Amino acid sequence: MFQRLFRFCMWTMEHVYVWIDARVKRDIDKELLGISIDDDFGQMTRRQLCNHAEHRFGLEKDSMWNLQSTSKIRLACQLARNMRKEVQVK
């Protein structure tokens, strides 16, 4: 029962965060954690970044957008690991 309540709270907070995030003016990311960010990615909105990832990895429309934040990070880590394995095999 508490898990459903916690999930509902997380869902609500996530939607509030997205709503606020869409209205905040921010600097364009040129670098994150020492990694240079391409200009097109630096200027993309959260929605655009999700759409790009969906297109790049052949995911269904809005599948990335509808994932919770931790799940997005988990997916990105797995995709990075898979890409590293592909490079090592070649």
C-alpha positions as MATLAB code, in Angstrom:
seq = 'MFQRLFRFCMWTMEHVYVWIDARVKRDIDKELLGISIDDDFGQMTRRQLCNHAEHRFGLEKDSMWNLQSTSKIRLACQLARNMRKEVQVK';
ca = [
       0.000    0.000    0.000;
       2.785    2.431    0.884;
       4.547    1.554   -2.383;
       1.538    2.739   -4.391;
       1.449    5.957   -2.384;
       5.191    6.471   -2.886;
       4.890    5.816   -6.621;
       1.998    8.278   -6.886;
       4.018   10.916   -5.022;
       7.019   10.331   -7.301;
       4.808   10.531  -10.398;
       3.262   13.785   -9.168;
       6.606   15.341   -8.256;
       8.084   14.311  -11.591;
       5.272   16.011  -13.510;
       5.595   19.160  -11.405;
       9.366   19.125  -12.042;
       8.869   18.790  -15.813;
       6.333   21.631  -15.776;
       8.719   23.915  -13.880;
      11.759   22.800  -15.891;
      10.030   23.774  -19.139;
       9.653   27.339  -17.865;
      13.137   27.895  -16.427;
      15.604   29.838  -18.545;
      18.985   28.195  -18.315;
      22.426   28.429  -19.802;
      23.275   26.130  -22.678;
      25.392   23.184  -21.489;
      28.773   23.283  -23.230;
      30.377   20.734  -20.922;
      29.127   18.253  -18.341;
      31.508   16.508  -15.948;
      34.434   17.280  -18.226;
      32.718   15.944  -21.360;
      32.130   18.404  -24.181;
      28.461   18.609  -25.204;
      27.596   19.225  -28.861;
      25.722   22.481  -29.444;
      22.592   20.763  -30.728;
      22.307   18.639  -27.566;
      23.107   21.625  -25.343;
      20.154   23.547  -26.741;
      17.588   20.723  -26.743;
      14.732   20.635  -24.271;
      14.053   17.610  -22.088;
      11.334   16.494  -24.537;
      13.615   16.919  -27.549;
      16.377   14.907  -25.892;
      13.936   12.080  -25.158;
      12.687   12.176  -28.764;
      16.254   12.044  -30.045;
      17.098    9.031  -27.874;
      13.916    7.252  -28.968;
      14.751    7.829  -32.616;
      18.449    6.936  -32.237;
      17.787    3.649  -30.446;
      14.605    2.648  -32.281;
      12.341    3.005  -29.259;
       8.610    3.643  -29.445;
       7.387    7.251  -29.458;
       7.180    8.702  -25.933;
       8.679    5.546  -24.403;
      11.703    7.464  -23.114;
       9.590   10.451  -22.072;
       7.281    8.256  -20.007;
      10.071    6.541  -18.055;
      10.848    7.716  -14.545;
      14.149    9.564  -14.197;
      16.008    6.689  -12.519;
      14.801    4.313  -15.223;
      16.126    6.708  -17.897;
      19.523    6.729  -16.221;
      19.460    2.926  -15.908;
      18.602    2.605  -19.623;
      21.371    5.041  -20.602;
      23.903    3.051  -18.557;
      22.823   -0.214  -20.168;
      22.932    1.281  -23.679;
      26.420    2.672  -22.987;
      27.570   -0.751  -21.767;
      26.083   -2.433  -24.835;
      27.804    0.069  -27.133;
      31.132   -0.494  -25.368;
      30.771   -4.257  -25.836;
      30.058   -3.758  -29.550;
      33.222   -1.675  -29.915;
      35.314   -4.288  -28.056;
      34.034   -7.079  -30.333;
      35.014   -5.235  -33.529;
];
